[in-house]
Amino acid sequence: MALVEKYIEFATKLIQDGGILLGFILIVLESFIPVLPLAVFVALNINAFGFFVGISVSWCATCVGCFLSYLLFYYLSEKIYNLLSKKTKDKVDRGLEKFGNISLQGIVLLITLPFTPAFLINILAGISHVKHNKFLAAILIGKVFMVVFWGYIGKSFIESMTDIKAIIYIVFALGAAYIISKIVSRKMNIE
């Protein structure tokens, strides 16, 4: 336990010394490199800058990173698609058509789930050509709840799933994200 505490202390000091920009960049990179642990970076930002600033930096960074990742695949999708064989293209077309027609609420719920791989959602949204405003609205809404979850809970998957508070939070966050995305969808006419 002392080793973990020393690591957290060292990493927090490193981020404090690097400033908000370092905390921001680490989370943006996580959107492109899925093996990087978003939960750890959010927790370190909170340790380094306090709850409100840490959450704000983490939310802004993950939104920017996810949108940049989405745009990359949005604009490279044609080149990627041309590399596929005819047989594979038929299967891919069916899957992309289904994902491309997903509602704003559906994307928000996927993004809000703390254990959904964001990198995969970014790729699917990009190559299925989900509209820019729809995807941006989805990440702005969904990522708030996901970042707050990691900031508040900050536990492993198993611990979170056995903690009744975490389960209640997830249910509440999914419900709130769904309702907010429904309102945004109607007001902004996004679908």
NUDOGU-489840 format. One record per residue: residue in three letters; x, y, z of N, C-alpha, C in turn. Coordinates in steps of 0.02 Angstrom, whole numbers, plus 32768, in hexadecimal, padded with zeros to 4 digits. Layout:
N
ALAXYZXYZXYZ;...
END
This chain:
191
MET80297FC58000800080008000802B803F8000;ALA8062803D8023808E8077802680AC80867FE2;LEU80B980527FBA80D4805B7F7780A1807F7F4A;VAL8062806C7F50802D808C7F28802680D67F3D;GLU802780E27F7E802281277F96805C81527F7D;LYS809881347F7C80D381597F6380CC81687F19;TYR80B281377EF380A781417EAC807581797EA0;ILE803E81797EC4800A81AC7EBD802781F17ECE;GLU804D81F47F03806D82327F18809D824B7EE3;PHE80C6821D7EC780F682307E9380D282487E54;ALA809F82237E3E807A82347E01805582767E09;THR803882807E44801482BF7E51804482FA7E4F;LYS807E82F27E6D80B183277E6D80C983367E25;LEU80D183007DFE80E683087DB880B283317D91;ILE807283227D9B803E83477D778039838F7D91;GLN804183987DD3804083DC7DEE807884067DD0;ASP80B483E87DCC80ED840B7DB080E5841A7D66;GLY80C583EA7D4280B983F37CFB808084237CED;GLY8056842D7D1E801F845C7D177FE2843D7CF6;ILE7FB084677CF07F7084517CD47F7984377C8D;LEU7FA784547C687FB3843F7C237FC883F57C20;LEU7FF383DF7C4D800883997C4F7FCC836B7C5E;GLY7FA4837D7C907F6883567CA07F3983537C66;PHE7F3383897C417F08838D7C067F2383607BCE;ILE7F6383667BC07F8283407B897F7E82F47B96;LEU7F8982E07BD47F8582987BE47F41827B7BD4;ILE7F0D82A17BE37EC982887BD67EB9828B7B8C;VAL7ED182BD7B687EC682BF7B1F7EE982827B00;LEU7F2582737B157F4982397AFB7F2381F87B08;GLU7F0081F47B417EDA81B87B527EA481AA7B1E;SER7E8B81DE7AFD7E5881D67ACA7E7381B47A8B;PHE7EB481B87A827ED581997A487EF881587A59;ILE7F0B81507A987F3081157AAE7F0680F37AE4;PRO7EDD80C37AD17EAB80A77AFF7EC780837B3D;VAL7F0780707B3C7F22804E7B767F32807D7BAF;LEU7F3380BE7BA27F3F80EF7BD77F0280F27C05;PRO7F0C80F57C467ED480F17C757EB381347C84;LEU7E7B81427C667E5881817C717E48818B7CBB;ALA7E3181567CDC7E1E815C7D237E5981757D4D;VAL7E95815C7D3E7ED081717D647EE081BA7D56;PHE7EDC81CF7D177EEB82147D067EB982447D25;VAL7E7982317D257E46825C7D457E5582627D8F;ALA7E6482297DB07E73822A7DF77EB182547E06;LEU7EE4824F7DDC7F2082767DE67F1382C17DDC;ASN7EEA82D27DAB7ED883187DA17EB383347DDE;ILE7E87830C7DFA7E6283217E367E9283287E71;ASN7EC082F97E797EF182FE7EAF7F1D833B7EA6;ALA7F30834A7E687F5E83807E5B7F3E83C57E5E;PHE7F0083CB7E457EE1840D7E3D7EA184187E65;GLY7E8C83E77E8A7E4D83EC7EAF7E1483D07E86;PHE7DDB83C47EA77DA483A17E867D8883C97E4B;PHE7D7684087E547D55842D7E1E7D8484377DE2;VAL7DC0844F7DEE7DEF845B7DB77E0484197D97;GLY7E1083E67DC07E2383A47DA57DEE83867D79;ILE7DAF838B7D8E7D7783737D667D70839C7D26;SER7D7583DE7D2D7D6D840A7CF37DA383FE7CBE;VAL7DE283F87CD47E1983EB7CA67E0F83A77C85;SER7DFE83767CAD7DF583327C937DBB832E7C61;TRP7D8383507C707D4A83507C437D5B83727C02;CYS7D7983AD7C057D8C83D17BC87DBC83A87B9E;ALA7DED838B7BBE7E2083647B9A7E0383267B79;THR7DD883027B9D7DBD82C57B7F7D8C82D67B47;CYS7D69830E7B4C7D3D83237B157D6683367AD8;VAL7D9B835D7AE27DC783707AAB7DE783327A8C;GLY7E0283067AB57E2382CA7A9C7DF3829D7A75;CYS7DB882927A907D8782677A6E7D7182867A2C;PHE7D6682C87A2B7D5182E879ED7D8882E679B9;LEU7DC682F179CD7DFE82ED799E7E0682A67982;SER7DFF827579AE7E03822F79997DCB821F7967;TYR7D8E823579777D55822C794B7D62824C7907;LEU7D7B828B79067D8982AD78C77DBD8289789E;LEU7DF0826F78BF7E248249789C7E05820F7875;PHE7DDC81E878977DBD81AE78767D8581C37846;TYR7D6681FB78527D33821578247D52822377E0;TYR7D8C824577E27DAB825977A37DD782227784;LEU7DEC81F177AB7E1481BA77907DE9817D777F;SER7DA98180778D7D7E814577867D7C812B773E;GLU7D7C8157770E7D7A814176C87DB9811976B6;LYS7DF3813176CD7E32810E76C07E3380CA76E3;ILE7E1A80C977207E18808A77467DE880597724;TYR7DAE8073770E7D7B804A76EE7D96802A76AD;ASN7DBD805076877DD8803776487E0A7FFE7652;LEU7E267FF8768E7E557FC1769C7E327F7F76A8;LEU7DF17F8076B37DCC7F4476C37DBA7F1C7684;SER7DB27EDB768D7D9D7EB076557D527EB97649;LYS7D397EA5760F7CF27EAC75FD7CC57E887630;LYS7CD87E4C76447CB07E2576737CAD7E4976B7;THR7CE57E6376CC7CE87E87770C7CC17EC87709;LYS7CC37EEA76CF7CA07F2A76C87C557F2176D3;ASP7C387EEA76BB7BF17EDE76C37BDE7ED9770D;LYS7C067EB577337BFA7EAE777B7C047EF1779F;VAL7C387F14778D7C477F5477AB7C0F7F86779C;ASP7BF77F86775F7BC17FB4774C7B837FAB7778;ARG7B707F6E77867B357F6177B07B407F7C77F6;GLY7B7A7F6E78137B897F8678577B8E7FD1785B;LEU7BAE7FF0782A7BB58039782A7B72805B7820;GLU7B48803E77F77B05805B77ED7ADE805C782F;LYS7AE2802578547ABF802278957ADB805678C5;PHE7B1E805978CB7B3C808878FA7B3180D078E2;GLY7B3480DC78A17B2A811F78867AE5813B7893;ASN7AB4810E789C7A6F812378A97A5E812678F3;ILE7A8F811C791E7A83811C79667A6C8162797C;SER7A3E816479AB7A2581A479C37A5981C779EE;LEU7A4E820779F87A7A822D7A257A79820D7A6A;GLN7A3E81FA7A817A3881DB7AC37A60819A7AC7;GLY7A6081737A917A8681357A907AD181407A96;ILE7AE981727A717B3181817A767B42819B7ABB;VAL7B1881C77AD67B2581E37B197B2881AB7B4C;LEU7AF9817C7B497AFA81447B797B39811A7B72;LEU7B4F810D7B357B8D80E87B2C7BC8810E7B49;ILE7BCB814E7B3D7C0281777B567C00817D7BA2;THR7BC481827BBE7BBD818B7C077BD4814E7C2E;LEU7BCA81137C127BE080D67C357C2B80DA7C41;PRO7C4180D67C7F7C8780E07C8E7CB680AA7C72;PHE7C9B80717C607CC6803A7C4A7CC2802E7BFF;THR7C9F805A7BDB7C9C80557B927CDC80707B76;PRO7CFD804C7B497D3C80667B2B7D2E80A27AFE;ALA7D4180DD7B157D35811B7AF07D5581197AAB;PHE7D9080FC7AA77DB480F97A677D8980D57A32;LEU7D6880A07A467D3D807A7A187D0180A47A02;ILE7CE380C87A307CAA80F37A1F7CC1812A79EF;ASN7CFB814779FB7D16817B79CE7D1F81607988;ILE7D3C812479837D49810679427D0780F8791F;LEU7CD980D679427C9880C579237C728103790C;ALA7C71813679367C4D817379257C6E819578E8;GLY7CB0819378E67CD481B278AF7CCA818E786D;ILE7CD4814D786C7CCF8129782D7C87811E7816;SER7C58812378447C11811D782F7BF48162781F;HIS7C1E819578227C0C81DA78107BD081F57838;VAL7BD381EA787A7BA3820B78A67BAF8256789F;LYS7B7B827D789B7B8282C578917BAC82E578C8;HIS7BD3831778B57C00833978E57BDB83547922;ASN7BA4837879157B808397794E7B618363797C;LYS7B4C832B795F7B2F82F579877B6482D579B4;PHE7B9F82C779987BD482A879BF7BEF82D979F4;LEU7BF7831879E17C10834A7A107BE083527A4B;ALA7B9F83567A3C7B6D835B7A727B70831E7A9E;ALA7B7882E37A807B7A82A57AA77BB682A37AD6;ILE7BF182B87ABE7C2B82B57AEB7C2882EB7B21;LEU7C0E83257B0F7C09835A7B417BDA83467B7A;ILE7BA483247B6A7B75830E7B9D7B8F82D07BC2;GLY7BA0829D7B9C7BB3825C7BBA7BF3825E7BE3;LYS7C2382847BCC7C6482847BEE7C6282A67C32;VAL7C3282D47C3C7C2C82F37C7E7C2182BD7CB3;PHE7BF082927CA67BDE825F7CD77C15822B7CDE;MET7C35821A7CA77C6B81E87CA97CA782027CD0;VAL7CBA82407CC47CF4825D7CE77CE582667D32;VAL7CA9827D7D427C9782847D887C96823F7DAA;PHE7C7F820D7D867C8081C87DA17CC781B57DB4;TRP7CF681BE7D857D3C81AA7D947D5A81D57DCA;GLY7D4782147DCC7D6182407E007D45822F7E44;TYR7D05821E7E477CE582107E877CF381C87E9F;ILE7CED81997E727CF581537E857D3F81417E88;GLY7D62814B7E507DAA813D7E4E7DBD80F77E64;LYS7D9480C67E557DA180817E6B7DA680547E2E;SER7DBB80167E3B7DBF7FE67E057D797FCF7DF1;PHE7D747FAD7DB97D347F947DA07D107F697DD3;ILE7D317F3A7DF07D117F0C7E1F7CFA7F307E5D;GLU7D247F5C7E797D107F827EB47CD37FAD7EA5;SER7CD37FCD7E6B7C9B7FF97E597C5A7FD27E51;MET7C5F7F967E377C237F6F7E2B7C087F4E7E6A;THR7C2F7F4E7E9F7C167F327EDE7C057F697F11;ASP7C127FA77EFF7C037FDF7F2A7BBE7FFA7F17;ILE7B8E7FF67F437B4A800B7F347B4780557F20;LYS7B71807F7F3D7B7280C67F2C7B8680CE7EE2;ALA7BB780A77ECD7BCE80AB7E877B9780947E57;ILE7B7480607E6A7B3D80477E3F7B05807B7E3B;ILE7AF380997E737AC080CD7E747AD681087E49;TYR7B16811B7E507B3081537E297B2B81437DDE;ILE7B3F81077DCA7B3D80F57D837AF580F97D69;VAL7AC680DD7D8E7A8080DF7D797A6881287D75;PHE7A7881507DA77A6581977DA77A8681BB7D6B;ALA7AC681B07D607AEA81D27D2A7ACD81BF7CE6;LEU7ABE817F7CDD7AA181697C9D7A5D818A7C92;GLY7A34818C7CC779F381AB7CC179F881F57CB2;ALA7A2382187CD77A2C82607CCC7A48826D7C86;ALA7A7982467C717A97824F7C2F7A6282447BF8;TYR7A3882127C027A0482047BD179D2823F7BCC;ILE79BC82577C05798C828E7C0779AA82CD7BE8;ILE79E782DD7BFA7A0883197BDF7A1183127B93;SER7A2782D77B7C7A3082CE7B3579EE82D17B0F;LYS79B982BA7B2E797682BE7B0F796283087B06;ILE796D83307B3A795D83777B377988839A7B02;VAL79C9838D7B0379F783AB7AD279E383977A8B;SER79D283587A8279BE833E7A41798183637A26;ARG795083707A51791483947A3D792283DE7A2F;LYS794583FE7A5D795284467A58797E84567A1B;MET79B1842C7A0E79DF843A79D879CE84147998;ASN799883ED799A798383C5796179BC83997946;ILE79DB837479737A138348796179F98301795B;GLU7A0382E3792479F7829C79187A10828A78D6;
END
